[in-house]
Amino acid sequence: MTRLPNDTRVCPPAAASRWWRTVPMAVTLAALALGGCAALRDRHATVVVTPSAAPAAPAPSANTAREPSLTVIGGWLQSGRYAEGEKALRQILARRPGDRAARAMLRQLTADPRQELGERWRAHVVQPGDSYSTLAARYLGDPNLFLILARYNGSTNPSMLRVGETLRMPLSAAADAAPATAETTLPTAVVRPDEPPAIAARRLQDESVSLLGQGHRQQALARLDQALSLDPDLKPAGAGAAALRKQLLDSYHERAIVLYRDQQLDQAIALWDRVLAIAPDYEPAIVYRTRARELQQRLKQY
């Protein structure tokens, strides 16, 4: 012990440390209760020092909560979750009124399809591999217009299409009224009745490459989609046509993945069939189509 003025006794730090490690906990607590080495002359008051609690983390506010991306919202709308998608879009626009993509998507969801796409239409019989996205690309020049095209046909679930079903495809959609395209809407190519399919397909492929060179990517994909619908065996003419075809096949595959995850297996398999009819060595389509067929067989067992 070291004696200080006023008869105050303090344990040396090193000695106190060694003493603390060698004395059992019960004795230590008793020593603390009796005052231990730190007994002071004035014992009328006892001061207890406790560790301060760590400050609580602030609760996350509603404004910092992570909002769903437009891709996620598009998936909701694709599967018919219209009310949920509309609510999320309005929340985004409340925070970011200038978000053009969100505003365009909301317009597809709330605008009158007849006013946007026109009253005149042609009949289309759904074929294997068709989806509202591919049909929107073919007839409207933009696959992102799938939602308003589905609503034009009275659909409450754009992911549901049946082969053989007859749909209405708008004959005209004013470019200034198109709700969700960032590019100028170009007219859908027309195939003349007297034009052989193989010749028409080559012409449309050439047009698709030209459109891509002019910066109209979505319209180029739609034009190439038309060409391959006429002739799946069409060979790409040049590097530009080959690159554009790769993009189109990738878009088919991505669409099939969404259908697969929603267990719309018939449509997913039909879309992968279409991919493989165009490119038999497209490895992702081979793998996923096999998985989809296996899942389909397992589901039939229940």
GIGIVEN-V378108 format. One line per field, one symbol per residue. burial: # if it has 24 or more other ideal C-beta (glycine too) atoms within 12 Angstrom, else .. A space follows every 50 residues. Layout:
# GIGIVEN-V378108
burial->???
This chain:
# GIGIVEN-V378108
burial->.................................................. ...................#..#######.##..#..##..##....... ###########.#..###.....#.######################### ###.#.#####.....####..#...#####.#.##.##.#........# ############...#################.#.#....#..##.###. ##########.#.################..#.##..##..#........ ..
